[in-house]
Amino acid sequence: MITTQTPAARTEAAFPAADRITTALAGALVAASIAVGAALNLSGAPVQAQTAPLFALWHPHLGVGTPAALAVAAAAVLHGPRLAAILPWRRLLAAGYATSVLWTLSLAMIDGWRLGLAGRLTAQAEYLTEVPAVTDIPAMLAGFTGRILDFQPDSWTTHVSGHPPGALLVFVWLDRIGLGGGGPAALACVLIGALATVAVPVTLRALGREDAARVAVPFAALLPGAVWIGASADGLFAGLTSTALALLALALTSRRRAPAVCFALAAGALLAFACYLSYGLVLLAPLVAAVLSAAWRRGAAGPVLATALAAGLAVVVAFTAAGFWWLDGYHLVVQRYYQGIAAERAYGYWAWANLAAFLLSAGPVAAVIGRRAVVALRHDRAAHVLLPLAALVAVAAADLSGLSKAEVERIWLPFAVWLPAGAALLPAGSRRGWLAAGAVTALTVNHLLLTIW
C-alpha cells in the first residue's frame, strides 16, 4: 500500500511544533531587544548603541556587493545541501571555503571597498593605528601593561588596550611581511576567518561524524556572522581558534604517530596563543572539553594531549619571559573597560539583549540547534551534539561575566562558528529553509545598518 503525506504532515515533519515555538521565542527576544533598546535610547537612559542590540548606525542602502551577495546566497541555499552530500571530501571543503570567502566579501562590499573593508581596521580605535610605532617587539611586550589604562598620554587605543598583545602582534607581523595597511589587513581577516568553514567540518569528521560534517558545510559557509567576519579582528580570531580545535581533533584521532605529534604541537600552540589574542578566548575551554570528550570515546591517547599542553606552555612561557603577565593584563583591562563606555551600559538590558545580538550573528537556526542538542544529549554524546552545546556554554559564561555588554555580534564569533556543527540535528526537509533564513538575516542587517566593525 502506497501512502503519501499531506502538505500539512510534510510541514510538521520538517518544522515540528517545538522548533516553531523555539523560533518564535527567539524572534520575540530579538524584537524585544530592538523595542526596549529604542525606548531606552529615547527616554534619556541610553544603552549606548544606536541600533541596539547591534552596535551600528541606521543606514538603509544598496551597494556594489548587493548582486553578488544575493547570487551567493541563492546558490548556496538552492545547491548547497545537495552538493555537500555528493562532492568528494576535499572538493567539498574547497567549495565551502570559496563560498564563505565570496559570501563575506560580497556582504562587505555592500558598504563599498573603503567603508566595508579597507577602512575598518584603520579607524582611531583600531589596531592599525598602533602598528607603525611598534619598531621593537620585545620592548612593546615588556611595556604593554603599562599602557592599558586610559587617561594617560601613551595609552593604547581602545581595541589594543582591550586585548592581550597577541592581537596587535598579528597585525605587526602582517605589516612586516608586506601586508600592511587597511586593505591587506582586512583581506587577511576575511581569508583567515573563512577557515572556520573548513575547520568545523574537519573537526566533526575527525571525531567520527562525516555525515554531520557534510551537513554543516553550507551552514558554516553562509553564516550570518560573515557580516562581522569581513572585516574584524574577531573574525580572524574565529578562524584561528576553530583551526586550532580542528588540529586538536586530528591529533587525538590520528592513527599515525608523526602526524599526531605535529597536529598536537600546532593545536597546543594556537590554543595558547588564542588566550593572547583576546582575554575572553579562555572560554574556548568548553569547546576543548567537547573535542576531548568525543575523541576519548574513540580511543584517543593521553600522550598526544601532553604534547599539546607542552606546546601551549611554551607559548605562555615565551610571553611571560618577554614581560607580559596575562593576569596583570586581565585585571588592568577590567579597569579600562569601566573607564569607557561600558560604565554607561546597563547590565540589566545587555544581559539578555546580548543573546539577541548573538542570534543575529549565529543565525535564527542557532536557537533550534541549541534546543535539539539539549534534547539529543540524553542519548547521544557525539561531536555534533557536544560542540554546539559547548559553544552555548561559552556564550552563557561570557554573558554572565558582565564584561560583554554590547558588540557581541563580533566578539562572540569564535563561538558562533560552532553552531553549524549541529546542523545535522535539523530535519532534512527544513535545512534549505534554515539556510535561507540565515542568509536573509545577514542581507537585512547589512542593507539596513552600517556596522561599525
Disulfide bonds with the S-S distance in Angstrom:
none
